[in-house]
Amino acid sequence: MGFHEKGRSLMKRKQFDDALCHLLQADQQFSKCGSALLGSVDNFAVLQLDIVWCYRALEALSCLDDGRARLQRAESSFLQVYGEQQQRLRMIKGNTGREEVLFLRLYLLQSLLAYIEGNDAQARQQLSKVEVLFRRLSPDVEKMEQLMTLGFSEREARLGLRACEGDVQEAALHISSQRQEREEMKARERQKRRSRLEAISILSGFGFNRKDAARALNQTRGNVDQAYTILLNSRQIAEASNNNCPESVSPEKVEQLLYLGFERGPSEAALALTRGDVQAAAQLLLENQGELPPHLTHESSSSRPTPDDTAPSSSTSSSSTSTSSSPPTSSTSTEEEEMVSEVLEDISRHEEDYLDLTLEEESELIATLQSHLSRPAHTL
């Protein structure tokens, strides 16, 4: 969906080459989804339309066969998701006016494809459907202005009028109702975030790492008691593993290295690094004149949990949090954040942005097709 949104953003800027690249990547990812999921949402159908719309803009005649197949998939998907008579859409949203722009674009692309293939009769048939929808869905300037003077945005006015079949009063009520629903949803989301942060703080107060606490809460869908149990079990496993660790630095092995003339501290560190291999530990110490470099001793200490790491105290939580944000992790995290930000900046804040077609491009294409189809057929 991120690829799709990025592609749609580029389409709006008329950067159709780049848009198509992102849309095709989105299509690749959608193909990995199950048919049950694709059959319950209209994202896949809209993506097919957007890809073919890019083909049209780029005049990619080599993609005719692919375009035809995609339009067929889009139409089948719309029928499955919305219902044969769009009954599912009415049940969920109460109207079909906003989604009709998708069918307008579908029929328009089908008309264009039929014309290119020389099937003028089918092209005229599909174009007649387009003309009916275009007259109904084209925004009435006067009605738009009336709604905008009430404080609604151009997008809200356009979508509202389409949803209410051009009735200004109904559209105003509809937009106000949608605004209220969005505000209530935002309030619920804010409350969820507050509850989640409180839960993370509670668990970190017991000495657990905040990231680990967040993951545990995800697994338990916010249940603090269950998350605590998961974290406690993980800690006990880590402690058991830590208790088993001394086998690699057993006194007998340390004594062997001491007998060779090495100091106790470096010997224990070398055994820990080589997992108890006395010969490898001795070789490591010889190569470093009996003293291990700081970066090796750091790796050794950071690879084994210490008693302080598992102590349930707030200071430990702070320590483990700072440890988890070591330079490599921080660098990776920054890169991931930049990638996410790049996608997020192109995602519209309005959930129905994909339905807000001004129909300007469609109007131009309709006029072109009308001109071509109105010409008399050439006779030999």
For each residue, the residues with C-beta under 8 A, 3 or more apart:
1: 4 5 26 43
2: 5 6 26 343 347
3: 6 7 22 23 25 26 29
4: 1 7 8 22 23 26 43 46 47 50
5: 1 2 8 9 343 346 347 348
6: 2 3 9 10 22 342 343 346
7: 3 4 10 11 19 20 21 22 23 26 50
8: 4 5 11 12 19 50 346 353 354
9: 5 6 12 13 19 346 347
10: 6 7 13 15 16 18 19 22 346
11: 7 8 14 15 16 19 50 53 54
12: 8 9
13: 9 10
14: 11 57
15: 10 11 18 19
16: 10 11 19 20 54 57 58
17: 20 21 58
18: 10 15 21 22
19: 7 8 9 10 11 15 16 22 23 50 54
20: 7 16 17 23 24 51 54 55 58
21: 7 17 18 24 25
22: 3 4 6 7 10 18 19 25 26
23: 3 4 7 19 20 26 27 47 50 51 54
24: 20 21 27 28 51
25: 3 21 22 28 29
26: 1 2 3 4 7 22 23 29 30 47
27: 23 24 30 31 47 48 51
28: 24 25 31 32
29: 3 25 26 32 33
30: 26 27 33 38 43 44 47
31: 27 28
32: 28 29
33: 29 30 37 38 44
34: 37 38
35: 38 39
36: 39 40
37: 33 34 40 41
38: 30 33 34 35 41 44 77
39: 35 36 77 80 81
40: 36 37 81
41: 37 38 44 81
42: 45 46 77 78 81 82 99 102
43: 1 4 30 46 47
44: 30 33 38 41 47 48 73 77
45: 42 48 49 73 74 75 77 78 81 102
46: 4 42 43 49 50 74 102 354
47: 4 23 26 27 30 43 44 50 51
48: 27 44 45 51 52 70 71 73 74 77
49: 45 46 52 53 70 71 74 102 105 106 109
50: 4 7 8 11 19 23 46 47 53 54
51: 20 23 24 27 47 48 54 55 67 70
52: 48 49 55 56 67 70 71 74 109
53: 11 49 50 56 57 105 109
54: 11 16 19 20 23 50 51 57 58 60
55: 20 51 52 58 60 63 66 67
56: 52 53 59 109 112 365
57: 14 16 53 54
58: 16 17 20 54 55
59: 56
60: 54 55 63 67
61: 64 116
62:
63: 55 60 66 67
64: 61 67 68 113 116 117
65: 68 69
66: 55 63 69 70
67: 51 52 55 60 63 64 70 71 109 113
68: 64 65 71 72 113
69: 65 66 72 73
70: 48 49 51 52 66 67 73 74
71: 48 49 52 67 68 74 75 106 109 110 113
72: 68 69 75 76
73: 44 45 48 69 70 76 77
74: 45 46 48 49 52 70 71 77 78 106
75: 45 71 72 78 79 106
76: 72 73 79 80
77: 38 39 42 44 45 48 73 74 80 81
78: 42 45 74 75 81 82 102 103 106
79: 75 76 82 83 84
80: 39 76 77
81: 39 40 41 42 45 77 78 88 89
82: 42 78 79 86 87 88 89 96 99
83: 79 86 87 88 89
84: 79 87
85:
86: 82 83 89 90 96 99
87: 82 83 84 90 91
88: 81 82 83 91 92
89: 81 82 83 86 92 93 96 99
90: 86 87 93 94 95 96
91: 87 88
92: 88 89
93: 89 90 96 98 99
94: 90
95: 90 98 163 164
96: 82 86 89 90 93 99 100
97: 100 137 162 163 164 165
98: 93 95 101 159 162 163 352 355
99: 42 82 86 89 93 96 102 103 355
100: 96 97 103 104 133 136 137 162
101: 98 104 105 133 137 162 355 357 359
102: 42 45 46 49 78 99 105 106 355
103: 78 99 100 106 107 129 133
104: 100 101 107 108 130 133 134 137 357 359 362
105: 49 53 101 102 108 109 357 362
106: 49 71 74 75 78 102 103 109 110
107: 103 104 110 111 126 127 129 130 133
108: 104 105 111 112 126 127 130 362 365 366 369
109: 49 52 53 56 67 71 105 106 112 113
110: 71 106 107 113 114 122 126
111: 107 108 114 115 122 123 124 125 126 127 130 369
112: 56 108 109 115 116 123 365 369
113: 64 67 68 71 109 110 116 117
114: 110 111 117 119 120 122 123 126
115: 111 112 118 119 120 123 369 372 373
116: 61 64 112 113
117: 64 113 114
118: 115
119: 114 115 122 123
120: 114 115 123 124 373 377
121: 124 125
122: 110 111 114 119 125 126
123: 111 112 114 115 119 120 126 127 369 373
124: 111 120 121 127 128 373
125: 111 121 122 128 129
126: 107 108 110 111 114 122 123 129 130
127: 107 108 111 123 124 130 131 366 369 370 373
128: 124 125 131 132
129: 103 107 125 126 132 133
130: 104 107 108 111 126 127 133 134 362 366
131: 127 128 134 135 366
132: 128 129 135 136
133: 100 101 103 104 107 129 130 136 137
134: 104 130 131 137 138 359 362 363 366
135: 131 132 138
136: 100 132 133 165 166
137: 97 100 101 104 133 134 162 359
138: 134 135 359 363
139: 143 144 157 158 161 358 359
140: 143 144 161 166
141: 144 145
142: 145 146
143: 139 140 146 147 157 161 166 168 171
144: 139 140 141 147 148 154 157 158 161
145: 141 142 148 149
146: 142 143 149 150 168
147: 143 144 150 152 156 157 160 161 168 171 172 175
148: 144 145 151 152 153 154 157
149: 145 146
150: 146 147 172
151: 148
152: 147 148 156 157 160 172 175
153: 148 156 157
154: 144 148 157 158
155: 158 159 350 353 356
156: 147 152 153 159 160 175 178
157: 139 143 144 147 148 152 153 154 160 161 171 175
158: 139 144 154 155 161 162 356 358
159: 98 155 156 162 163 175 352 355 356
160: 147 152 156 157 163 164 171 172 174 175
161: 139 140 143 144 147 157 158 164 166 167 168 171
162: 97 98 100 101 137 158 159 165
163: 95 97 98 159 160 171 174
164: 95 97 160 161 167 170 171 174
165: 97 136 162 170
166: 136 140 143 161 171
167: 161 164 170 171
168: 143 146 147 161 171 172
169: 172 173
170: 164 165 167 173 174
171: 143 147 157 160 161 163 164 166 167 168 174 175
172: 147 150 152 160 168 169 175 176
173: 169 170 176 177
174: 160 163 164 170 171 177 178
175: 147 152 156 157 159 160 171 172 178 179
176: 172 173 179 180
177: 173 174 180 181
178: 156 174 175 181 182
179: 175 176 182 183
180: 176 177 183 184
181: 177 178 184 185
182: 178 179 185 186
183: 179 180 186 187
184: 180 181 187 188
185: 181 182 188 189
186: 182 183 189 190
187: 183 184 190 191
188: 184 185 191 192
189: 185 186 192 193
190: 186 187 193 194
191: 187 188 194 195
192: 188 189 195 196
193: 189 190 196 197
194: 190 191 197 198
195: 191 192 198 199 222
196: 192 193 199 200 214 217 222
197: 193 194 200 201
198: 194 195 201 202
199: 195 196 202 203 213 217 222 224 227
200: 196 197 203 204 210 213 214 217
201: 197 198 204 205
202: 198 199 205 206 224
203: 199 200 206 208 210 213 216 217 224 227 228 231
204: 200 201 207 208 209 210 213 314 317 321
205: 201 202 314 317
206: 202 203 228 231 312
207: 204 310 311 312 313 314 316 317 320
208: 203 204 212 213 216 231 235 312 317 320
209: 204 212 213 317 320 321 324
210: 200 203 204 213 214 317 321
211: 214 215 321 324
212: 208 209 215 216 231 234
213: 199 200 203 204 208 209 210 216 217 227 231
214: 196 200 210 211 217 218
215: 211 212 218 219
216: 203 208 212 213 219 220 226 227 228 230 231
217: 196 199 200 203 213 214 220 221 222 223 224 227
218: 214 215 221
219: 215 216 226 227 230
220: 216 217 223 226 227 230
221: 217 218
222: 195 196 199 217
223: 217 220 226 227
224: 199 202 203 217 227 228
225: 228 229
226: 216 219 220 223 229 230
227: 199 203 213 216 217 219 220 223 224 230 231
228: 203 206 216 224 225 231 232
229: 225 226 232 233
230: 216 219 220 226 227 233 234
231: 203 206 208 212 213 216 227 228 234 235
232: 228 229 235 236
233: 229 230 236 237
234: 212 230 231 237 238
235: 208 231 232 238 239 310
236: 232 233 239 240
237: 233 234 240 241
238: 234 235 241 242 305 309 310
239: 235 236 242 243 305 310
240: 236 237 243 244
241: 237 238 244 245 305
242: 238 239 245 304 305
243: 239 240 246
244: 240 241 247
245: 241 242 248 249 272 304
246: 243 249 250
247: 244 250 276
248: 245 253 271 272 274 275 276
249: 245 246 253 254 268 271 272 276
250: 246 247 253 254 276
251: 254 255
252: 255 256
253: 248 249 250 256 257 271 276 278 281
254: 249 250 251 257 258 264 267 268 271
255: 251 252 258 259
256: 252 253 259 260 278
257: 253 254 260 262 267 270 271 278 281 282 285
258: 254 255 261 262 263 264 267
259: 255 256
260: 256 257 282
261: 258 290
262: 257 258 266 267 270 282 285 290
263: 258 266 267 290 291
264: 254 258 267 268
265: 268 269
266: 262 263 269 270 285 290 291 292
267: 254 257 258 262 263 264 270 271 281 285
268: 249 254 264 265 271 272
269: 265 266 272 273 292 296 297 300
270: 257 262 266 267 273 274 281 282 284 285 292
271: 248 249 253 254 257 267 268 274 275 276 277 278 281
272: 245 248 249 268 269 275 300 303 304
273: 269 270 281 284 292 296 299 300
274: 248 270 271 277 280 281 284
275: 248 271 272
276: 247 248 249 250 253 271 281
277: 271 274 280 281
278: 253 256 257 271 281 282
279: 282 283
280: 274 277 283 284
281: 253 257 267 270 271 273 274 276 277 278 284 285
282: 257 260 262 270 278 279 285 286
283: 279 280 286 287
284: 270 273 274 280 281 287 288 292
285: 257 262 266 267 270 281 282 288 290 292
286: 282 283 289 290
287: 283 284
288: 284 285 291 292 293 296
289: 286
290: 261 262 263 266 285 286
291: 263 266 288
292: 266 269 270 273 284 285 288 296 297 300
293: 288 296 297
294: 297 298
295: 298 299
296: 269 273 288 292 293 299 300
297: 269 292 293 294 300 301
298: 294 295 301 302
299: 273 295 296 302 303
300: 269 272 273 292 296 297 303 304
301: 297 298 304 306
302: 298 299 323
303: 272 299 300
304: 242 245 272 300 301
305: 238 239 241 242 309 310
306: 301 309 310
307: 310 311
308: 311 316 319
309: 238 305 306 316 319 320
310: 207 235 238 239 305 306 307 316
311: 207 307 308 316
312: 206 207 208 316
313: 207 316 317
314: 204 205 207 317 318
315: 318 319
316: 207 308 309 310 311 312 313 319 320
317: 204 205 207 208 209 210 313 314 320 321
318: 314 315 321 322
319: 308 309 315 316 322 323
320: 207 208 209 309 316 317 323 324
321: 204 209 210 211 317 318 324 325
322: 318 319 325
323: 302 319 320 326
324: 209 211 320 321 329
325: 321 322 329 330 333
326: 323 329 330
327: 330 331
328: 331 332
329: 324 325 326 332 333
330: 325 326 327 333 334
331: 327 328 334 335
332: 328 329 335 336
333: 325 329 330 336 337
334: 330 331 337 338
335: 331 332 338 339
336: 332 333 339 340
337: 333 334 340 341
338: 334 335 341 342
339: 335 336 342 343
340: 336 337 343 344
341: 337 338 344 345
342: 6 338 339 345 346
343: 2 5 6 339 340 346 347
344: 340 341 347
345: 341 342
346: 5 6 8 9 10 342 343
347: 2 5 9 343 344
348: 5 351 353
349:
350: 155 353 356
351: 348
352: 98 159 355 356
353: 8 155 348 350 356
354: 8 46
355: 98 99 101 102 159 352
356: 155 158 159 350 352 353
357: 101 104 105 362
358: 139 158
359: 101 104 134 137 138 139 362 363
360: 363 364
361: 364 365
362: 104 105 108 130 134 357 359 365 366
363: 134 138 359 360 366 367
364: 360 361 367 368
365: 56 108 112 361 362 368 369
366: 108 127 130 131 134 362 363 369 370
367: 363 364 370 371
368: 364 365 371 372
369: 108 111 112 115 123 127 365 366 372 373
370: 127 366 367 373 374
371: 367 368 374 375
372: 115 368 369 375
373: 115 120 123 124 127 369 370
374: 370 371
375: 371 372
376:
377: 120
378:
379:
380:
